[in-house]
Amino acid sequence: MPASPANNANTPRTSWQEQLKSHCRNQKYQEPVFKIYSDRRGGRTAWTCVALVQGMPYPAQFWYDGNFINNAKEDAAEKALNVLSPQTARNTSYQGQIFPQASSPAYSRPAGR
């Protein structure tokens, strides 16, 4: 029986959120907290996320359509890992991205999630 390749395209990758949680466990940090924020933009609401690790905020790069809030969490987790565990560039694009994040965001309305 042939051996399976180590990097099988059919194997789902571990989510960025899970990778961040694992990194925090390994570093003996508290589990990351994901805060969701919304902003009314024209006729629709955009959503983003900030991952908090040891009290430090790591905002998602983009704002997302409401159907893709989990992708905002993935975005924030990826950004946190890029800082906490630098490796080769990891810039994933996520379905539902609608606005790039402002350079100095003002998160005024937590969504209560």
VMD Tcl script that draws the C-alpha trace (Angstrom):
set ca {
  {0.00 0.00 0.00}
  {1.50 3.37 -1.00}
  {2.23 5.92 1.67}
  {0.10 9.05 1.68}
  {1.87 12.29 0.96}
  {2.65 14.39 4.03}
  {0.91 17.43 2.57}
  {-2.35 15.93 1.29}
  {-4.59 18.51 -0.43}
  {-7.66 16.61 0.79}
  {-6.67 17.00 4.43}
  {-8.32 20.08 5.95}
  {-5.85 22.54 7.40}
  {-6.02 23.52 11.05}
  {-7.84 26.83 11.43}
  {-5.88 29.94 12.34}
  {-7.97 30.18 15.50}
  {-6.92 26.68 16.55}
  {-3.28 27.39 15.65}
  {-3.38 30.55 17.78}
  {-4.97 28.67 20.70}
  {-2.29 25.99 20.40}
  {0.47 28.61 20.31}
  {-0.96 30.25 23.44}
  {-1.12 26.88 25.24}
  {2.49 26.14 24.28}
  {3.60 29.56 25.54}
  {1.50 29.15 28.72}
  {-0.59 32.21 27.78}
  {-4.27 32.56 28.53}
  {-6.56 31.45 25.71}
  {-7.07 34.22 23.14}
  {-10.31 36.21 23.23}
  {-12.01 37.15 19.96}
  {-14.01 40.39 20.07}
  {-16.41 41.09 17.21}
  {-17.19 44.65 16.13}
  {-19.70 46.02 13.66}
  {-19.94 49.25 11.73}
  {-22.87 50.48 9.66}
  {-21.56 51.31 6.19}
  {-24.12 52.73 3.83}
  {-26.95 50.25 3.50}
  {-25.14 47.34 5.13}
  {-23.22 46.40 8.25}
  {-19.57 45.38 8.11}
  {-17.98 43.14 10.75}
  {-14.43 42.74 11.99}
  {-12.61 41.04 14.84}
  {-9.81 41.78 17.27}
  {-7.93 38.86 18.82}
  {-6.70 39.64 22.32}
  {-3.63 37.69 23.46}
  {-2.27 38.50 26.90}
  {-4.20 41.78 26.68}
  {-2.57 42.81 23.38}
  {-4.98 43.52 20.50}
  {-4.42 41.99 17.06}
  {-7.05 43.38 14.68}
  {-8.20 41.65 11.52}
  {-6.96 43.30 8.37}
  {-10.40 43.48 6.72}
  {-14.08 44.13 7.41}
  {-16.45 41.34 6.41}
  {-20.01 40.80 5.31}
  {-22.19 39.49 8.14}
  {-22.30 35.98 6.66}
  {-18.55 35.65 7.13}
  {-17.90 36.67 10.74}
  {-15.88 33.50 11.34}
  {-13.54 34.64 8.57}
  {-12.96 37.86 10.52}
  {-11.86 35.70 13.47}
  {-9.58 33.70 11.18}
  {-8.10 36.95 9.83}
  {-7.41 38.29 13.35}
  {-5.92 34.97 14.49}
  {-3.65 34.88 11.44}
  {-2.47 38.44 12.12}
  {-1.75 37.56 15.77}
  {0.28 34.51 14.75}
  {2.24 36.58 12.23}
  {3.41 38.74 15.14}
  {3.71 36.12 17.89}
  {5.26 33.38 15.77}
  {6.84 34.96 12.68}
  {7.36 32.59 9.78}
  {7.08 32.95 6.06}
  {4.43 35.44 4.95}
  {0.92 34.17 5.62}
  {-1.61 36.36 3.86}
  {-4.78 34.43 3.37}
  {-7.74 35.92 1.56}
  {-11.13 35.09 3.00}
  {-14.54 34.97 1.39}
  {-16.70 37.92 2.39}
  {-13.96 40.56 2.67}
  {-15.58 43.88 1.88}
  {-13.40 46.66 3.32}
  {-9.75 46.88 4.30}
  {-9.23 47.72 7.96}
  {-8.36 51.33 8.77}
  {-4.82 51.88 10.02}
  {-6.07 53.16 13.38}
  {-9.51 51.60 13.85}
  {-12.01 52.97 16.33}
  {-13.98 50.03 17.69}
  {-16.99 51.68 19.18}
  {-19.67 49.02 19.08}
  {-18.91 45.51 20.34}
  {-21.42 43.08 18.88}
  {-21.93 41.11 22.09}
  {-20.71 37.83 20.62}
}
mol new
graphics top color blue
foreach p $ca { graphics top sphere $p radius 0.5 }
foreach p [lrange $ca 0 end-1] q [lrange $ca 1 end] { graphics top cylinder $p $q radius 0.2 }
display resetview
